[in-house]
Every structure is written in structure tokens, then in C-alpha cells.
């Protein structure tokens, strides 16, 4: 189960302010805090910054990798120019995700060659030209189409992570079942699965409870990775318990270690 830490996101006011002021200490603190909490990758989203996204993503990556030599990053941007700059700047060990492509031909044309050239992992949203999918079968159909297109460009399917797009249960409660049904269907294609966890609880009180319960269900259904806040103990505790219950943690060693280190609720 790969964990991508979501906190360095320019939709957060504190991150926007840090980017504006070039507050390297704050950015570095956020990165280190997430890595210490268990993140495998750090998501970097500068799309909503108040400055130049290309320059901002360059600066953020440079700040982090100057202090943390082995840090995986997830380049999260709708701008292929920002993605290209980030790929050129990144020199640390740890690997790269690109987030993301959709079924849109132009998006695939812009991004897939970067993923092949830099040997990155790639997140694909199961969204076609007709918008958001409704059923698990819709998600599978879109995923199959995207997979065919990126493989034709030389991309390896085992490095492709499909996001079946969970929606808030406050407005579309039936979508959780469709999301969960889609996970094994998509994995049958030889690809992997991922989700942006916090979307499921949008608009509800005590969101961490919904997030952690949903994540446990998704892990059991085959979820391979999640974009989340690793400093949230409820969520990280759910991951640790789920892995122990599914025999993915030999003799519960990691669960016991997390407990002893005070990482569980």
C-alpha cells in the first residue's frame, strides 16, 4: 500500500502563503512531517499558487530534495509545462508519480511521453470525454481504453495507477459501491489502483471516521495506493490494521512497531 502525502497543495492557504514568501522552512517541515508519518511519496501541487506554477514547482522540489536525498514525489498538475519542469528538476532518489491523465487524447499525447522518458509511475483518472463515470463497468471501459493508448506509446502497464474517482457520499452515496466494485475489475487489466481519499467525506462532520472506514473497505477490495494526509492517525491506523488483517504484515510486526512508536490511535 503506497501512501502519497497530500499536504503540499496550493489549495491550502498556508501552502499558498509559503510559496508566495518562498518560506523554505515551512515547505520542508511539511515534507518531513509527512515522511515521518509514513508517506512514501510527497504530492506537490502548485496549480493554485499566486505566482508562476512552473517556477513554483521548480522551487518546491528544489527545497525538498536539497534536504531529503531519498524522497519520492508526485507531480500533481494540469499543466504539462509544469510537469516537464518538475521532471527535469528532480534529482533525488525515491521515484516519481505523475498525476494525472484522463481519456482525453491531448492529455495523453502531452503526458505519456514524459512518463516513458523518465520511467515514472502514472496516475490515470477514469474520466472519458463524456465526463464522470457512474458504474463500475463504465470505469472499467474507460480504464481499458486509456491502457491501450498509453501502452501503444511504450508505457508499462504495471506502472499505471487508475483512480476510479470516488465521489462524496453526502451527494452520491451509491458511488462507493461502484468504486469498490471497480477495483478488482480494473486490476484484472494488469494495472494498479489509487484514490484521493478525502473526496469521499466531503461536506460531512467527523470526516476522518468516514475516510478511515472507507479506506479499510478499499484496501480489502484491492486498492494499491492512496493520496491522503499521513499525519491523520485515524487513517494511518486503519491502514496498519487492514494490512495485519489481510496477512500483508507478517506476524503483525509493522502493526506492533507502529503501536510502540505511538503512531496508532
C-alpha positions, 0 to 999 in steps of 0.5 A: 500500500503506497501512501502519497502525502497530500499536504503540499497543495496550493489549495491550502492557504498556508501552502499558498502563503509559503510559496508566495514568501518562498518560506523554505522552512515551512515547505520542508517541515511539511515534507518531513512531517509527512515522511515521518508519518509514513508517506512514501511519496510527497504530492506537490501541487502548485496549480493554485499558487499566486505566482508562476506554477512552473517556477513554483514547482521548480522551487518546491522540489528544489527545497525538498530534495536539497534536504531529503536525498531519498524522497519520492514525489508526485507531480500533481498538475494540469499543466504539462509545462509544469510537469516537464519542469518538475521532471527535469528538476528532480534529482533525488532518489525515491521515484516519481508519480505523475498525476494525472491523465484522463481519456482525453487524447491531448492529455495523453499525447502531452503526458505519456511521453514524459512518463516513458522518458523518465520511467515514472509511475502514472496516475490515470483518472477514469474520466472519458470525454463524456465526463464522470463515470457512474458504474463500475463497468463504465470505469472499467471501459474507460480504464481499458481504453486509456491502457491501450493508448498509453501502452501503444506509446511504450508505457508499462502497464504495471506502472499505471495507477487508475483512480476510479474517482470516488465521489462524496457520499453526502451527494452520491452515496451509491458511488462507493459501491461502484468504486469498490466494485471497480477495483478488482475489475480494473486490476484484472487489466494488469494495472494498479489502483489509487484514490484521493481519499478525502473526496469521499467525506466531503461536506460531512462532520467527523470526516476522518471516521468516514475516510478511515472506514472507507479506506479499510473497505478499499484496501480489502477490495484491492486498492494499491495506493492512496493520496491522503494526509499521513499525519491523520492517525485515524487513517494511518491506523486503519491502514496498519490494521487492514494490512495485519488483517489481510496477512500483508504484515507478517506476524503483525510486526509493522502493526506492533512497531507502529503501536510502540512508536505511538503512531496508532490511535 
